Amino acid sequence: MTASTHSPAPLRLLAVHAHPDDESSKGAATMAMYAAAGVDVMVATCTDGSRGDIQNPAVEGDPHPKRDMAGARRLEMNQAAKILGIKQRWLGFMDSGLPEGDPLPPLPPGSFALQPLPRAAAPLVRLVRDFKPHVMVSYDENGGYPHPDHIMAHRVAVEAFAAAGDPDRYPGTGPAWQPSKLYYDRAFNPARFRALHFALEEAGLQSPYAERLAAWLEADAEGHTPPPGGHPTTTQIDCGDYFEARDDALRAHRTQVDPLGFFFAVSADMQRRVWPWEDYSLIETKVPATFPEKDLFAGLR
């Protein structure tokens, strides 16, 4: 066989998420688009989702999640991955749950968010060295929103990106591999919510985003923490053709996602007209970058 007949090795994308279902609500259309184009796409799911509450009224009477929430969510994750055409690995940690109350109760002993960083990051470093992604995607410092597991998922992603290429760090987790680019997902981009909100209002439809936008404006006015997704958008992926796949993957997470709820307030057709992208911030790159980008693999092809 001559060299010219060899197919080039596929590009590889690794998305780091806190719980099963996070991959379907953040960047799912991007992943489905790349997977359909031949990119090797993997989701690393940090926790088992065992402390998730049932969010879908239609599942309230289902005995399986009441008996074994982690098992039910494992089945849901398998279905979502098939819909998106991606691979998925569990990193093996226990869901920390979302503490509520004033003062907040302590997190459950042994849960993901309480792990020392080296222990929490080691399985991800091993996966990076095994899967060898060119690009990694995760959450910003706020976790996208301040759930303790999302913040820890951010921390382990940053740690793995920095450490996996250094053969002296995390011995015993495989040969070193340095990913080329690290992005933060901007699923909570306020500009996107504003655009969808005004499109709904102009169409005479009720917007579910008014309260959220008002809270962000108030935080801005008072000089508080910036709205979620405080990093600037550097990269927009035009993936509107895969919004239906994203929605189907979301619906696969039956225990966590109400098919009549917030995520489905805007039709895929309206989203394609108003905001046909998923948004990212390039945080670190080992290859030259020119902004704005339209491809997570810009500079690598």
C-alpha positions, 0 to 999 in steps of 0.5 A, spaced: 500 500 500 502 506 498 503 512 503 497 516 499 492 511 500 492 511 507 486 515 511 489 520 515 488 518 523 481 521 525 481 528 529 479 526 537 475 531 541 474 529 549 468 533 553 469 533 560 462 533 564 460 532 571 453 528 570 450 524 565 445 529 561 450 534 562 453 532 555 446 533 552 445 540 554 452 543 553 455 542 546 451 536 544 450 538 537 457 540 536 459 533 538 454 530 534 456 534 528 463 532 529 462 525 530 458 525 523 464 528 520 468 522 522 471 526 528 472 521 534 468 524 540 468 522 547 465 524 553 468 523 560 462 523 565 465 524 572 460 522 577 454 517 577 448 521 577 446 518 583 443 524 587 439 527 581 432 528 583 427 526 578 425 532 574 420 529 569 413 528 572 412 522 567 417 518 571 415 520 578 412 513 578 417 509 575 420 504 580 427 503 577 430 510 578 427 510 585 430 504 587 437 505 583 438 512 580 445 511 578 443 504 574 437 508 571 442 514 569 447 509 566 441 506 561 439 513 559 447 515 558 448 509 553 442 511 549 444 519 549 451 517 546 448 512 541 443 518 539 449 523 538 454 518 535 459 518 541 463 514 545 463 515 553 467 513 559 465 513 566 470 516 571 467 513 577 466 518 582 460 519 586 455 524 585 455 530 590 448 532 590 446 540 590 446 542 597 440 547 599 439 551 605 442 556 609 447 554 611 448 549 606 449 542 609 456 539 608 457 535 602 456 527 602 463 524 605 466 521 599 463 525 594 466 527 587 467 535 590 470 533 596 476 529 593 483 531 593 485 534 586 490 529 584 485 523 586 480 526 582 484 528 576 488 521 575 482 517 572 481 523 567 489 524 566 489 516 564 483 517 559 487 523 556 493 519 555 489 513 552 484 516 548 489 522 546 484 528 544 487 533 540 481 538 543 478 538 550 472 542 552 469 543 559 466 548 564 469 555 566 471 556 573 464 557 575 462 550 573 457 553 568 453 554 574 456 553 581 454 546 582 460 543 586 461 537 581 461 542 575 466 546 579 470 540 580 469 537 573 472 544 571 478 543 576 480 536 573 479 538 566 484 544 567 489 539 571 489 533 566 490 538 560 496 541 564 499 534 566 497 529 561 503 531 557 508 531 562 511 524 563 513 526 570 506 527 573 501 522 574 506 516 574 502 509 572 497 512 568 500 511 561 505 515 556 504 522 556 500 526 551 499 533 550 492 535 548 493 541 543 487 546 545 482 547 551 476 550 551 470 552 556 463 551 553 459 557 553 452 554 554 450 559 558 452 565 554 447 571 555 447 573 548 444 567 546 439 567 551 437 574 549 437 573 542 432 567 543 428 571 548 427 577 543 425 572 538 420 569 542 417 575 544 417 578 537 413 571 535 408 572 540 410 566 544 412 566 552 419 566 553 422 562 559 428 566 559 425 573 562 427 571 569 434 569 568 436 575 564 433 580 569 437 576 574 444 577 570 442 585 569 441 586 576 448 582 578 451 587 572 448 593 575 450 591 582 457 589 580 457 582 582 459 576 579 459 577 572 453 572 568 455 565 567 460 564 561 464 570 563 469 568 558 469 572 551 466 567 545 472 566 541 469 560 537 462 559 534 460 552 531 455 552 526 451 546 528 444 547 527 443 541 523 444 537 529 439 541 534 434 535 533 439 530 535 441 534 541 434 534 543 433 527 542 439 526 546 436 530 552 430 527 552 433 520 553 435 522 560 428 521 562 429 522 569 432 529 569 429 532 563 422 534 562 420 533 555 415 539 556 420 544 560 425 549 559 430 546 554 425 545 549 421 552 549 424 554 542 423 550 536 429 547 533 427 551 527 427 558 530 434 556 534 437 555 527 434 562 524 436 566 531 442 562 533 445 556 529 451 556 533 454 553 540 459 558 543 466 556 546 472 560 549 479 558 547 482 558 554 489 555 552 492 553 545 499 549 543 497 551 536 497 558 533 490 561 533 486 566 529 479 569 532 474 568 531 474 561 530 469 557 526 472 550 528 474 547 534 480 544 530 482 550 527 490 550 526 490 542 527 487 540 520 
